[in-house]
Amino acid sequence: MKHSTRPPRGLTSGGSTVYGGLDVEGNCRVVNEFPYPPNRLPVLGDVLSLNPGKPVQSMTELADKLGPVYELRFGPMRMVIVNSAELADDVQSEALWEKEFGPPIRRLRKVVRTGLIAAETEDPQWGAAHRVLMPGFSREAMRGYHETMVQVVAELIRRWEHGGGPVDVAGEMSSMALEVIARAGFGHSFTRLDEPPAGNGLPVVKLMVDVLRYASRPVSVKLVDATIGRIALLRHRRNVSELQRIADNLIGDCPPVPAGSPNLLQRMRDTPDPDTGQRLSRTVVRDQVLTFLIAGHETSANTLTFALHALGDRPDIVERVRAEIDAVAGGDPATLTYDQVAKLQFLRRVVDEILRLWPVAGGYFRRPKQDTYLGEHRIGRGAWVYVNLLAVHRDKRAWGPDADRFEPDRFAPGATPRRTAGAYKPFGIGLRSCIGRQFAIHEVMLTLAHVLYAFDLEPDPKYRLSVDEFVTLKPAGLRMRMRPRNQLRERL
């Protein structure tokens, strides 16, 4: 029974076998017995059932064997994994459920204590930052960011037009997305994208990837933390200090607010909290800047990389996008206005479908506020529940028998009547959903419009998609040629 503390029909609370246990915080809880992997070890639990470098993908494979819900244990830590859209619906209720923070976000909290991605909802500093920043993602504010996005994407197009060799797609998208948030959000530029890259890309990108990689490391054994892990911890601290220095410089260099709408940094620095009348402290501002730099730009960069990989094998979809650009912008994406981007309805379906197959993060954590039921399972207050979006977004009962296929028309009006609220949550849920999701969607659509109109995608036929998990999901090792279409037309 959904959203109820009463037993589902046919069950009684006295007929369930329950066990006691501790979560990672040492809180007592009890839940029904759930299915679990067959090769569970004493004390260590289910460590043999997951690839520590790709836990969410391993969980998705386990769902094929164990079903829509199962349990994992790692020492004292226990969590329930939800893999179906129907059960994901159960945890949407804000009255019965609340946000939980998994280990990677808890580690990031040490870097960005009051950051929007990491702080507790009850933290007054999180609330203040959220209220101050919300107007920065309004339609009017977004309209002001549009031209900056156009300029950055145009620089990338020019660089690729004069390149010729295979492109490191993930690296290029990271640099582009970082430039967009830096210029549009903070009035700063790390580099010009139409100039040759220095060395192996922007040092700040490497810093951010290393911080995300450290936050995503598997739960380690104390012996490892005391030896090899100690070296990694020292390197992580150096990386964090350098990122904090970069953020402090951005804040110090931020110019006064000009006439018109302030950027995100100016808004945080100069706008008082509408509830308290107080301005954000410099530490809180720095935490938000770091949040956007470390995690925020990854949303756009990774979605673009997944999109280019999928579109490389679907020239039919690319042609439909180009035809739509012809119809809306008269054949020149550089003239697309902010309002015209929203009229690219088929391109929006492409983006939505990419986010279905490869959401921003692999999933999200929830916990019940009181003893309740998850489907037919009794679950105790405070239990950890992980909604595995990789599995939920590919649930055949919600999305049809071809749920693993890239098919943008799945998002055409009325195309998926079985889809429920929990079936599609690429940006999280409720108050804690991604504050910059409209910024990211606009940036992704604008970039794809320019890239697909300017280039034919030539993927490496030997490449097979490999996905890293660094808090977000990130394609690894993807390289492809971007063949300028004007050159092809000239040769013809």
C-alpha positions in Angstrom: 0.0 0.0 0.0 1.5 3.3 -1.0 2.2 6.1 1.4 0.7 4.3 4.4 1.9 3.1 7.8 -0.6 0.3 7.8 0.2 -3.2 6.5 -0.6 -3.9 2.8 -3.6 -6.1 2.1 -3.0 -9.7 2.8 -0.2 -9.1 5.3 -0.1 -8.5 9.0 2.6 -6.8 11.0 2.9 -9.8 13.2 3.6 -12.2 10.3 6.8 -10.6 9.2 10.3 -11.7 10.1 12.3 -8.7 11.1 15.9 -8.0 12.1 17.5 -5.3 14.1 20.5 -3.4 12.8 22.5 -0.2 12.7 22.9 2.3 9.9 26.2 4.1 9.3 25.3 6.7 12.0 24.7 4.0 14.6 20.9 4.5 14.7 18.8 1.4 15.5 16.2 0.4 12.9 14.2 -2.7 11.9 12.9 -3.7 8.4 11.4 -6.7 6.8 13.7 -9.2 5.2 14.4 -8.2 1.6 16.0 -10.3 -1.1 19.8 -10.0 -1.1 22.7 -11.3 -3.1 23.6 -15.0 -2.7 27.3 -14.6 -1.9 26.9 -12.5 1.3 29.9 -12.8 3.6 30.0 -12.6 7.4 30.8 -9.2 8.7 31.8 -7.8 5.3 28.3 -8.4 3.8 27.8 -7.9 0.1 31.2 -6.5 -0.9 31.7 -9.3 -3.5 28.4 -8.3 -5.3 29.4 -4.8 -6.4 32.2 -3.4 -8.5 33.5 -0.7 -6.1 34.3 1.6 -9.0 30.9 1.3 -10.6 28.5 0.6 -7.7 25.3 1.9 -9.4 25.9 -0.1 -12.6 26.5 -3.2 -10.4 23.2 -2.5 -8.5 21.4 -2.3 -11.9 22.8 -5.7 -12.9 21.7 -7.2 -9.5 18.2 -5.9 -10.1 17.9 -8.3 -13.1 18.5 -11.2 -10.7 16.9 -10.0 -7.4 14.0 -8.0 -8.7 12.5 -4.5 -8.1 13.8 -4.2 -4.5 16.6 -5.8 -2.5 19.0 -5.1 0.4 22.7 -4.7 0.5 24.9 -4.8 3.6 28.4 -3.5 4.1 29.6 -4.2 7.6 27.2 -2.2 9.9 25.7 -0.3 6.9 22.5 -1.6 5.4 20.5 -0.1 2.6 17.5 -1.0 0.5 17.8 -0.6 -3.3 14.7 0.4 -5.2 14.8 -0.4 -8.9 11.2 0.0 -10.2 9.1 3.0 -11.0 6.2 1.8 -8.9 8.3 1.6 -5.8 10.0 4.9 -6.6 6.6 6.4 -6.4 6.3 5.2 -2.8 9.1 7.3 -1.6 7.9 10.6 -3.2 5.7 11.5 -0.3 7.3 14.4 1.7 4.9 13.6 4.6 6.4 10.1 5.1 9.8 10.4 3.5 12.8 12.8 3.6 16.1 13.2 1.9 19.1 11.2 3.0 22.7 11.8 2.1 24.8 9.0 0.8 28.5 8.5 1.6 29.8 10.5 -1.5 27.7 13.6 -0.6 28.7 13.3 3.1 32.3 13.4 2.0 31.6 16.4 -0.2 30.1 18.2 2.8 33.6 18.4 4.2 34.5 20.5 1.1 31.3 22.6 0.8 29.7 22.4 4.2 26.8 24.8 3.4 26.7 24.0 -0.3 23.3 23.4 -1.9 24.3 19.9 -2.8 25.5 18.8 0.6 24.1 20.8 3.5 21.1 19.5 5.5 17.8 21.1 4.5 17.3 22.3 8.1 20.6 24.2 8.0 19.6 27.9 8.1 22.6 28.8 5.9 21.4 26.3 3.2 18.0 27.9 3.3 19.4 31.4 3.0 21.6 30.5 0.1 18.7 28.7 -1.6 16.4 31.7 -1.3 19.0 34.1 -2.5 19.9 32.0 -5.5 16.4 30.9 -6.7 15.8 34.2 -8.6 19.1 33.7 -10.3 17.5 30.8 -12.2 14.3 32.5 -13.2 13.2 32.9 -16.8 14.4 36.5 -16.8 17.8 35.6 -15.3 18.2 32.8 -17.8 17.5 35.2 -20.7 20.5 37.2 -19.5 22.8 34.1 -19.5 21.9 33.2 -23.1 24.3 35.4 -25.0 27.2 34.3 -22.8 26.4 30.7 -23.6 26.3 31.5 -27.3 29.7 33.1 -27.1 31.3 30.1 -25.3 29.8 27.6 -27.7 30.9 29.6 -30.7 34.5 29.5 -29.4 34.3 25.7 -29.1 32.9 25.4 -32.7 35.8 27.5 -34.0 38.3 25.3 -32.3 36.8 22.1 -33.6 36.6 23.6 -37.1 40.4 24.1 -37.1 41.2 20.8 -35.3 40.7 17.8 -37.5 41.8 15.1 -35.1 39.7 13.0 -32.7 38.1 15.0 -29.9 38.3 14.0 -26.2 34.5 14.6 -25.9 34.3 14.5 -22.1 37.3 16.7 -21.6 36.1 19.3 -24.1 32.6 19.3 -22.7 33.9 19.8 -19.2 36.0 22.8 -20.3 33.1 24.3 -22.2 30.6 23.8 -19.3 33.1 25.2 -16.8 33.5 28.3 -19.0 29.8 28.8 -19.2 29.2 28.7 -15.5 32.3 30.8 -14.8 31.4 33.6 -17.3 27.6 33.5 -16.9 27.6 32.9 -13.2 30.7 34.5 -11.9 31.9 37.0 -14.5 35.2 35.2 -14.8 36.9 33.4 -17.7 39.4 30.5 -17.2 40.3 30.3 -20.9 39.2 31.0 -24.4 38.0 27.9 -26.0 39.0 28.9 -29.6 42.7 28.9 -28.5 44.8 25.7 -28.4 44.4 24.0 -25.1 47.5 24.1 -22.8 48.9 20.7 -21.8 46.2 18.2 -20.8 43.4 20.7 -20.4 42.4 23.1 -17.7 44.1 22.4 -14.3 40.9 23.4 -12.5 39.0 20.6 -14.3 41.6 18.1 -13.1 41.3 19.4 -9.6 37.5 19.0 -9.6 37.6 15.5 -11.1 40.1 14.4 -8.4 37.8 15.8 -5.7 34.8 14.0 -7.1 36.8 10.8 -7.4 37.9 11.0 -3.8 34.3 11.6 -2.6 33.2 8.6 -4.6 35.8 6.2 -3.4 34.4 2.9 -1.9 34.0 2.5 1.8 37.6 1.6 2.8 39.1 -0.6 5.4 40.8 1.2 8.3 44.1 -0.4 7.5 44.1 1.0 4.0 43.1 4.5 5.3 46.0 4.4 7.6 48.5 3.6 4.8 47.8 4.1 1.2 44.6 6.1 2.0 46.7 8.6 4.0 48.5 9.7 0.9 45.2 10.0 -1.0 43.8 12.1 1.9 46.7 14.5 1.9 46.4 14.9 -1.9 42.7 15.5 -1.5 43.3 18.2 1.1 45.7 20.0 -1.2 43.2 19.9 -4.0 40.5 21.3 -1.8 42.8 24.1 -0.6 43.6 25.0 -4.2 39.9 25.0 -5.2 39.1 27.2 -2.2 41.9 29.6 -3.2 40.4 29.8 -6.7 36.9 30.4 -5.3 38.2 33.2 -3.0 39.9 34.9 -6.0 36.6 34.7 -8.0 34.8 36.4 -5.1 37.5 39.0 -4.6 37.6 39.8 -8.3 33.8 40.1 -8.8 32.9 43.5 -10.1 30.0 45.7 -8.7 26.5 44.9 -10.0 26.0 46.8 -13.3 22.6 48.0 -14.5 20.4 45.0 -15.2 20.3 41.6 -13.6 23.2 40.5 -11.4 25.1 37.3 -12.1 25.0 34.5 -9.5 28.1 35.6 -7.7 26.9 39.2 -7.5 23.6 38.0 -6.3 25.1 36.0 -3.5 27.5 38.7 -2.5 25.1 41.7 -2.5 21.5 40.4 -2.1 20.1 39.9 1.4 18.1 36.9 2.3 14.5 37.9 1.8 13.5 36.1 5.0 16.1 37.4 7.4 17.5 40.6 5.7 21.0 39.2 6.3 23.6 38.8 3.6 25.4 35.5 3.0 28.7 35.2 4.8 31.8 34.9 2.6 32.2 31.3 3.7 28.7 30.4 2.5 29.3 32.2 -0.8 32.5 30.3 -1.3 30.7 27.0 -0.6 28.1 27.8 -3.3 30.8 28.8 -5.8 32.7 25.6 -5.2 29.4 23.6 -5.5 28.8 25.1 -8.9 32.4 24.5 -10.0 32.8 21.0 -8.7 29.4 19.4 -9.3 27.3 22.0 -11.2 29.2 22.0 -14.4 29.3 18.2 -14.5 25.5 18.1 -15.1 25.8 19.8 -18.5 29.2 18.3 -19.5 28.2 14.7 -18.8 24.8 15.0 -20.4 26.4 16.5 -23.6 29.0 13.7 -23.7 26.3 11.0 -23.4 24.2 12.8 -26.0 27.0 13.0 -28.6 27.8 9.3 -28.0 24.2 8.3 -28.6 23.7 10.6 -31.6 26.9 9.3 -33.3 25.0 6.1 -34.1 21.7 7.8 -35.0 22.2 10.1 -38.1 18.4 9.9 -38.5 17.9 11.8 -35.3 20.6 14.3 -36.1 18.8 15.1 -39.4 15.6 15.7 -37.6 17.3 18.1 -35.2 18.8 20.0 -38.1 15.5 20.2 -39.9 14.0 21.6 -36.7 16.7 24.2 -36.5 16.1 25.2 -40.1 12.4 25.6 -39.3 12.9 27.6 -36.1 16.1 29.6 -36.9 16.1 29.7 -40.7 19.2 27.4 -40.8 21.6 29.4 -38.6 21.7 28.3 -34.9 23.9 31.3 -34.1 20.7 33.4 -34.5 18.7 31.3 -32.0 17.2 33.6 -29.4 16.5 32.4 -25.8 12.8 32.0 -26.6 13.5 30.1 -29.9 15.6 27.5 -28.0 12.5 26.5 -26.1 10.7 26.0 -29.5 13.1 23.2 -30.4 10.7 20.6 -29.1 12.3 17.5 -30.8 15.7 18.5 -29.5 14.2 18.8 -26.0 13.0 15.2 -26.4 16.5 14.2 -27.3 17.8 15.8 -24.1 15.1 14.3 -22.0 15.8 10.8 -23.4 19.5 11.1 -22.7 18.7 12.1 -19.1 16.4 9.1 -18.9 19.1 6.7 -20.0 21.9 8.5 -18.1 20.5 10.7 -15.4 22.7 13.4 -13.7 23.5 11.1 -10.8 22.9 7.3 -10.6 20.2 7.7 -7.9 19.2 9.4 -4.7 18.8 8.4 -1.1 15.6 8.7 1.0 14.6 7.6 4.5 11.2 7.1 6.1 10.2 9.5 8.8 8.3 6.8 10.6 7.7 3.0 10.2 5.9 2.5 6.9 5.8 0.2 3.9 7.8 0.0 0.7 5.6 -2.0 -1.6 4.8 -5.1 0.5 7.8 -4.7 2.7 7.8 -3.2 6.2 10.5 -0.7 6.6 11.6 1.1 9.8 12.0 4.8 10.5 15.5 6.1 9.4 16.3 3.2 7.1 18.5 4.0 4.1 16.7 3.6 0.8 18.6 4.2 -2.5 16.4 4.8 -5.5 18.5 3.5 -8.4 17.6 5.8 -11.3 19.6 3.7 -13.8 17.1 0.9 -13.2 14.0 3.0 -12.5 14.5 4.9 -15.8 14.8 1.7 -17.7 11.9 -0.1 -16.0 10.0 -1.9 -18.8 6.7 -1.7 -17.0 6.9 2.1 -17.1 8.8 2.7 -20.3 7.9 -0.3 -22.5 9.8 -3.3 -23.8 12.4 -1.2 -25.6 13.3 0.8 -22.5 17.0 0.3 -23.1 16.8 1.9 -26.5 17.6 5.5 -27.2 14.3 6.8 -28.6 13.5 10.5 -28.2 9.9 10.2 -29.4 9.3 8.4 -26.1 8.8 11.9 -24.8 6.3 13.0 -27.4 3.0 14.1 -25.9 1.0 11.0 -24.8 3.7 8.6 -25.9 4.3 7.0 -22.5 0.9 6.9 -20.7 2.2 4.5 -18.0 4.8 6.9 -16.8 4.2 7.9 -13.1 5.8 10.7 -11.0 8.6 8.5 -9.7 9.5 7.0 -13.1 11.5 10.0 -14.3 13.6 12.1 -11.8 16.9 13.0 -13.5 17.5 16.0 -11.3 16.3 14.5 -8.0 13.0 15.3 -6.2 11.3 18.0 -4.2 12.9 21.0 -2.6 16.4 19.3 -3.0 16.1 18.8 -6.7 18.9 20.5 -8.8 18.4 24.3 -8.6 20.2 24.8 -11.9 18.3 22.3 -13.9 16.8 24.9 -16.3 20.3 26.5 -16.7 21.7 23.1 -17.6 18.9 22.1 -20.0 19.1 25.4 -21.9 22.9 25.1 -22.1 22.7 21.5 -23.4 20.1 22.3 -26.0 21.9 25.3 -27.2 25.3 23.4 -27.5 23.7 20.5 -29.3 22.0 22.8 -31.7 25.3 24.4 -32.7 27.4 21.2 -32.7 24.9 19.1 -34.7 24.4 21.8 -37.2 28.1 22.5 -37.7 29.5 18.9 -37.7 28.9 15.4 -38.8 29.8 13.1 -35.9 32.2 10.3 -36.7 32.5 7.9 -33.8 35.3 5.4 -33.3 33.7 2.1 -34.4 35.8 0.2 -31.8 34.6 2.3 -28.9 32.3 0.7 -26.4 30.7 3.0 -23.8 32.3 2.9 -20.4 30.8 4.9 -17.6 32.7 6.2 -14.5 30.9 7.0 -11.3 32.2 10.2 -9.6 29.1 11.3 -7.7 27.8 12.0 -11.2 27.8 9.5 -14.1 30.6 10.3 -16.6 31.4 8.6 -19.9 35.0 7.5 -20.0 37.5 7.5 -23.0 35.0 8.7 -25.6 36.8 10.2 -28.6 35.2 11.1 -32.0 35.9 13.2 -35.0 33.9 16.3 -35.7 33.8 16.7 -39.5 32.7 20.2 -40.5 29.7 20.1 -42.7 30.7 23.1 -44.7 33.9 21.2 -45.8 31.8 18.2 -46.9 29.6 20.5 -48.9 32.6 22.2 -50.5 34.0 18.8 -51.6 30.7 17.8 -53.0 
